[in-house]
Amino acid sequence: MGIGYATVRWNRQKRRYDRIMVALMALYLGLFVVLHLVFQPEISPETLIIRATATLALLLLHIILLIGPLSRLDARFLPLLYNRRHLGVTMFLVAAVHGVFSIIQFHASGNVNPMYSLFTSNMQYGSLAHFPFQVLGFFALLILFLMAATSHDFWLKNLGPKGWKSLHMMVYIAYFLIVMHVMLGAYQEESSPALAALLGIGMVAVITLHLMAGLREVKKDQEVNVILEDGYVEVCDMDEIENNRAKIVTAHGERIAIFKYDGKLSAVSNVCRHQNGPLGEGKIVDGCITCPWHGYQYLPHNGMAPPPFTEKVETYDLRLEGTKIWVNPRPHPPGTTITPLSVSTESGEQISPAVP
């Protein structure tokens, strides 16, 4: 969370995640090699490596693209989202092995520079059927390299959340390039429709889940609220919020997370300063709102990260009438202290203003 570069620190959850990830990848590669040696014993080691790493990288990319919408639709997938960057860097390394072996196999045996050969060995750029598909794979790998190289928070801090997010949204461009790379390359040599079917299933899954998650968010934004003359908006009932959890509401276009904790209510912006993660999908841990994406924390009554961190989010005024919660959608500047509402967890009636 600082501007200085620091090595990544693996906690127990990250180590467990990485061990499971490596074990599943090894299992996949092992099965792939065994099946090919049984059914295609004449295959060369180089070709086997190229095919194994290509299919594994494509599988990992689909999983990465599915984690985001799955986490929006079901909170049980949030642990995967929390460690998604590990999976992304690993996917790039696997894809890089595929790319290096492909260049060696197809472009390194002549007297021309392999990289020059990559771009000039097939010049039919005007033909769809004979398009130089390897060039598409090269640019996709370049995008994945940029994403992997800037995955550390050092780059997020220096590029800024907006610039960093824009860079990493290029994964969808890389995905399109890879799909075309496969369809114009490997698929042309396949007599079985299995590859196209599997790729089609993956594309349908990615598109469908993104649409489902997007429609769910649009529905939230279109919720109609009762508005008072002083600008307060009725948003929910207090009983809808679990203890140490939040209710995400939309008021006048603002996404607001209303947290209930220790018999109190506080409201902050739903957008984490780290990667715009949904704070309202997190929970209170050790007295702090903890973002479900990467664990960034904020104090609920003032939206400030605990020292020595300096991130802060906007806070909002709340009102409680019976069990109905009202919020003023006009945000206070980030880090503004707002006295939490004190409530009775049994009756749901407001008792008195709480002291932060």
C-alpha positions in Angstrom: 0.0 0.0 0.0 3.1 2.3 -0.1 4.8 3.9 -3.0 8.1 2.0 -2.3 8.4 -1.4 -3.9 8.2 -4.3 -1.4 8.3 -8.0 -2.1 5.0 -9.9 -1.9 4.2 -11.4 1.4 2.4 -14.7 1.3 0.1 -15.4 4.2 -1.3 -18.8 5.0 -4.3 -18.4 2.7 -2.1 -17.4 -0.3 0.3 -20.3 0.3 -2.6 -22.7 0.4 -4.1 -21.2 -2.7 -0.8 -21.4 -4.5 -0.2 -25.0 -3.5 -3.7 -26.1 -4.7 -3.2 -24.1 -8.0 0.2 -25.7 -8.7 -1.1 -29.2 -7.8 -4.1 -28.8 -10.2 -1.8 -27.5 -13.0 0.6 -30.4 -12.5 -2.3 -32.8 -12.6 -3.6 -31.3 -15.8 -0.2 -31.4 -17.5 0.4 -34.9 -16.3 -2.9 -36.2 -17.7 -2.3 -34.3 -20.9 1.1 -35.8 -21.5 0.0 -39.3 -20.6 -3.0 -39.3 -22.9 -1.0 -37.9 -25.8 1.8 -40.5 -25.3 -0.9 -43.2 -25.3 -2.9 -42.0 -28.3 -0.1 -40.2 -30.2 3.2 -41.9 -29.3 4.9 -40.4 -32.3 4.5 -36.8 -31.0 7.7 -34.9 -30.5 8.6 -33.4 -27.0 8.6 -29.9 -28.4 5.1 -30.3 -29.9 3.9 -31.9 -26.7 5.1 -28.9 -24.7 3.6 -26.4 -27.1 0.2 -28.1 -27.0 0.1 -28.8 -23.2 1.0 -25.2 -22.3 -1.3 -23.7 -24.9 -4.4 -25.6 -23.6 -3.5 -25.0 -20.0 -3.0 -21.2 -20.5 -6.3 -21.0 -22.4 -8.1 -22.9 -19.6 -6.5 -20.6 -16.9 -7.5 -17.5 -18.9 -11.1 -18.6 -19.0 -11.1 -19.3 -15.2 -9.6 -15.8 -14.6 -12.3 -14.2 -16.7 -15.0 -16.1 -14.9 -13.9 -15.3 -11.4 -15.0 -11.7 -11.5 -18.6 -12.2 -12.5 -18.9 -15.3 -10.3 -17.8 -13.3 -7.3 -20.4 -10.6 -8.0 -23.1 -13.3 -8.2 -22.0 -15.4 -5.3 -19.8 -14.3 -2.4 -18.4 -17.8 -2.0 -16.1 -17.2 -4.9 -14.5 -14.1 -3.3 -11.4 -16.1 -2.0 -10.6 -16.8 -5.7 -10.9 -13.1 -6.5 -8.7 -12.2 -3.6 -5.8 -14.3 -5.2 -6.7 -13.8 -8.8 -3.4 -11.9 -9.5 -1.4 -15.0 -8.6 -3.4 -16.9 -11.2 -2.9 -14.2 -13.8 0.9 -14.1 -13.4 1.0 -17.9 -13.5 -1.1 -18.0 -16.7 1.3 -15.6 -18.3 4.3 -17.7 -17.4 2.6 -20.8 -18.9 1.7 -18.8 -22.1 5.2 -17.5 -22.3 6.6 -21.1 -22.3 4.2 -21.9 -25.1 5.3 -18.8 -27.1 9.0 -19.4 -26.6 8.8 -23.1 -27.7 6.6 -22.1 -30.7 9.1 -19.5 -31.9 12.0 -22.0 -31.5 10.1 -24.8 -33.3 8.8 -22.7 -36.2 11.1 -19.8 -36.6 14.6 -20.5 -35.2 15.9 -23.2 -37.6 16.6 -20.8 -40.5 19.2 -18.0 -41.0 16.6 -15.2 -40.3 16.1 -13.6 -36.9 13.2 -15.6 -35.3 11.3 -12.4 -34.4 11.7 -11.0 -37.9 10.6 -14.4 -39.3 7.5 -14.3 -37.0 6.2 -11.2 -38.8 7.4 -11.9 -42.3 7.1 -15.7 -42.9 3.4 -15.3 -43.7 2.4 -12.0 -45.3 -1.2 -12.8 -46.1 -2.6 -10.1 -43.8 -5.4 -9.5 -46.2 -6.8 -13.1 -46.0 -8.9 -14.2 -43.2 -8.4 -17.9 -43.9 -4.7 -17.6 -44.2 -4.1 -14.8 -41.7 -0.7 -15.0 -39.8 -2.3 -16.2 -36.6 1.0 -16.4 -34.7 1.2 -12.6 -34.8 -2.1 -12.4 -32.9 -0.7 -14.7 -30.3 2.4 -12.5 -30.0 0.4 -9.4 -29.3 -1.8 -11.2 -26.9 1.3 -12.4 -25.0 2.6 -8.9 -25.0 -0.6 -7.7 -23.3 -0.4 -10.5 -20.7 3.2 -9.6 -20.0 2.3 -6.0 -19.3 -0.4 -7.1 -17.0 1.8 -9.5 -15.1 4.7 -7.1 -14.9 2.4 -4.4 -13.4 0.4 -6.7 -11.1 2.2 -5.5 -7.9 0.7 -2.7 -5.8 3.8 -0.6 -6.6 2.5 -0.1 -10.1 -1.0 0.5 -8.9 0.2 3.2 -6.6 2.3 4.9 -9.3 -0.1 4.5 -12.3 -3.1 5.4 -10.2 -6.3 3.2 -9.9 -7.8 4.5 -13.1 -4.7 4.0 -15.3 -3.9 0.7 -13.7 -7.5 -0.6 -14.2 -7.5 0.6 -17.8 -4.3 -1.3 -18.5 -5.6 -4.5 -16.9 -8.9 -4.2 -18.8 -6.9 -5.0 -21.9 -7.2 -8.6 -20.8 -10.4 -8.7 -23.0 -8.4 -7.5 -26.0 -5.9 -10.3 -25.3 -8.8 -12.8 -25.0 -10.1 -11.8 -28.4 -6.7 -12.1 -29.9 -6.2 -15.5 -28.4 -9.5 -16.8 -29.6 -8.7 -15.7 -33.1 -5.2 -17.1 -32.7 -6.7 -20.5 -31.9 -9.5 -20.4 -34.5 -7.1 -19.4 -37.4 -4.3 -21.6 -36.2 -4.7 -24.8 -34.2 -8.4 -25.3 -35.2 -7.5 -25.4 -38.9 -5.4 -28.5 -38.3 -8.1 -30.3 -36.2 -10.4 -32.8 -37.7 -12.3 -33.2 -34.5 -14.9 -30.6 -33.5 -13.9 -31.0 -29.9 -11.6 -28.0 -29.8 -14.2 -25.6 -31.3 -16.8 -27.0 -29.0 -14.7 -26.5 -25.8 -13.7 -23.0 -27.0 -17.3 -22.2 -27.7 -18.5 -23.3 -24.3 -15.8 -21.2 -22.7 -16.8 -18.1 -24.7 -20.5 -18.6 -23.9 -19.8 -19.0 -20.2 -17.6 -15.8 -20.1 -20.2 -13.7 -22.0 -23.2 -15.1 -20.1 -21.8 -14.6 -16.6 -20.6 -11.1 -17.4 -24.0 -10.2 -18.7 -25.7 -11.7 -15.7 -23.4 -9.8 -13.3 -23.9 -6.6 -15.3 -27.7 -6.8 -15.3 -27.7 -7.4 -11.6 -25.7 -4.2 -11.0 -27.9 -2.3 -13.4 -31.0 -3.5 -11.5 -29.4 -2.2 -8.2 -28.8 1.2 -9.8 -32.4 1.4 -11.0 -33.9 0.9 -7.6 -36.4 3.7 -6.8 -36.0 5.4 -3.4 -38.4 7.6 -1.3 -36.8 11.0 -1.0 -37.4 13.5 1.8 -37.3 17.3 1.4 -34.0 17.5 3.2 -32.4 15.1 0.7 -32.5 11.9 2.8 -33.4 8.7 0.9 -35.0 5.7 2.4 -32.8 2.7 1.5 -33.4 -0.3 3.6 -34.6 -1.9 6.8 -32.0 -2.3 9.6 -32.9 -6.0 9.9 -31.7 -6.5 6.3 -28.1 -6.0 7.5 -26.2 -8.7 9.3 -23.9 -7.9 12.2 -20.4 -6.9 11.0 -21.7 -6.8 7.4 -23.2 -4.2 5.1 -26.0 -3.4 2.8 -25.0 -1.9 -0.5 -27.6 0.7 -1.6 -27.8 3.1 -4.5 -29.0 6.7 -3.9 -28.9 9.4 -6.6 -26.3 7.4 -8.5 -24.0 6.9 -5.5 -23.1 3.3 -4.3 -23.1 3.4 -0.5 -22.2 0.7 1.9 -24.1 0.8 5.2 -22.4 -1.3 7.9 -23.9 -2.6 11.2 -21.3 -3.3 13.9 -21.2 -3.3 17.7 -24.8 -1.9 17.8 -23.9 0.9 15.5 -24.5 2.0 11.9 -22.1 3.8 9.6 -22.1 4.6 5.9 -19.1 4.9 3.5 -18.5 4.8 -0.2 -18.8 1.3 -1.6 -15.6 1.9 -3.7 -12.3 0.8 -2.3 -9.4 3.1 -3.1 -7.2 0.1 -4.0 -8.9 -1.3 -7.1 -12.4 0.0 -6.8 -13.5 -3.2 -5.0 -16.9 -3.4 -3.4 -16.4 -2.5 0.3 -20.0 -3.4 1.1 -19.3 -7.1 0.1 -16.6 -7.2 2.8 -17.0 -7.4 6.6 -15.8 -5.8 9.8 -12.6 -7.4 10.9 -10.8 -6.1 14.0 -13.0 -3.0 14.0 -12.2 -2.1 10.3 -14.1 -2.5 7.1 -12.1 -5.1 5.1 -12.4 -5.1 1.4 -13.1 -8.6 0.1 -10.9 -8.2 -2.9 -7.5 -7.6 -1.4 -8.0 -6.9 2.3 -7.6 -3.1 2.4 -9.1 -1.7 5.6 -11.0 1.4 6.6 -12.5 2.6 9.9 -16.3 2.7 9.5 -16.9 6.0 11.2 -14.4 8.1 9.2 -13.5 6.0 6.1 -9.8 6.2 6.9 -7.3 3.4 6.6 -5.6 2.6 10.0 -2.1 4.0 10.3 0.4 3.9 8.8 -1.8 3.6 5.6 -3.3 6.8 4.2 -6.1 5.6 1.9 -9.6 7.1 2.7 -13.1 7.0 1.3 -16.2 9.2 1.5 -18.6 9.0 4.4 -22.3 9.7 4.6 -24.9 10.9 7.1 -27.5 8.4 8.2 -30.9 8.7 9.9 -32.9 5.9 11.6 -36.7 6.0 11.9 -37.9 2.9 13.7 -36.1 0.2 11.7 -36.0 2.2 8.5 -32.6 3.5 7.4 -32.3 6.8 5.6 -29.1 8.1 4.0 -28.1 11.5 2.6 -26.5 10.7 -0.7 -24.3 13.9 -0.6 -20.9 12.5 0.4 -18.6 14.1 2.9 -15.0 14.5 1.8 -12.9 11.3 2.2 -11.8 10.8 5.8 -14.6 12.9 7.4 -15.6 11.6 10.8 -19.3 11.0 11.2 -20.8 10.0 14.5 -22.3 6.5 14.0 -25.9 5.8 14.8 -26.3 3.7 17.9 -29.0 1.1 17.7 -30.5 -1.7 19.8 -29.7 -5.0 18.2 -32.8 -6.5 19.8 -35.6 -4.1 19.2 -34.1 -2.2 16.3 -34.9 1.1 17.9 -32.4 4.0 18.0 -31.1 4.6 21.4 -28.7 7.5 21.2 -25.9 9.0 19.1 -22.7 7.0 19.5 -19.3 8.4 20.2 -16.8 7.5 17.5 
